[in-house]
Amino acid sequence: MLLAISGRNRAHGVLSAAAAAILFSTGGAAIKMAAFSGMQVASLRSAIAACALLLWVSGRIVWGWPTLAVATVYAATLTLFVTST
């Protein structure tokens, strides 16, 4: 089944993808410029992400072992990334 995408939705998607790419690519440079330790930066980024996710997926998260596993892997990935840069 092929869905038609309006021009406005396509433009919004392209702009969202470009904004995400810019934010991801500048993350390492921003971490190096910060006057915080690696764990402080990881904690701050996690707090911001938690607030954004709570607003975005409020009430739609099914809590269970798969959710806990993904959260643990993401936390480890973020912490290792921040402390390595």
For each residue, the residues with C-beta under 8 A, 3 or more apart:
1:
2:
3:
4:
5: 9 10 13
6: 9 10
7: 10 11
8: 11 12
9: 5 6 12 13
10: 5 6 7 13 14
11: 7 8 14 15
12: 8 9 15 16
13: 5 9 10 16 17
14: 10 11 17 18
15: 11 12 18 19
16: 12 13 19 20
17: 13 14 20 21
18: 14 15 21 22
19: 15 16 22 23
20: 16 17 23 24
21: 17 18 24 25
22: 18 19 25 26
23: 19 20 26 27
24: 20 21 27
25: 21 22 28
26: 22 23 29 30
27: 23 24 30 31
28: 25 31 32 85
29: 26 32 33
30: 26 27 33 34
31: 27 28 34 38 41 82 85
32: 28 29 85
33: 29 30
34: 30 31 41
35:
36: 40 41 44
37: 40 41
38: 31 41 42 79 82 83
39: 42 43 79 82 83
40: 36 37 43 44
41: 31 34 36 37 38 44 45 82
42: 38 39 45 46 78 79 82 83
43: 39 40 46 47
44: 36 40 41 47 48
45: 41 42 48 49 78 82
46: 42 43 49 50 75 78
47: 43 44 50 51
48: 44 45 51 52
49: 45 46 52 53
50: 46 47 53 54
51: 47 48 54 55
52: 48 49 55 56
53: 49 50 56 57
54: 50 51 57 58
55: 51 52 58
56: 52 53
57: 53 54 60 61
58: 54 55
59:
60: 57
61: 57 67
62: 67
63: 67 68
64: 67 68
65: 68 69
66: 69 70
67: 61 62 63 64 70 71
68: 63 64 65 71 72
69: 65 66 72 73
70: 66 67 73 74
71: 67 68 74 75
72: 68 69 75 76
73: 69 70 76 77
74: 70 71 77 78
75: 46 71 72 78 79
76: 72 73 79 80
77: 73 74 80 81
78: 42 45 46 74 75 81 82
79: 38 39 42 75 76 82 83
80: 76 77 83 84
81: 77 78 84 85
82: 31 38 39 41 42 45 78 79 85
83: 38 39 42 79 80
84: 80 81
85: 28 31 32 81 82
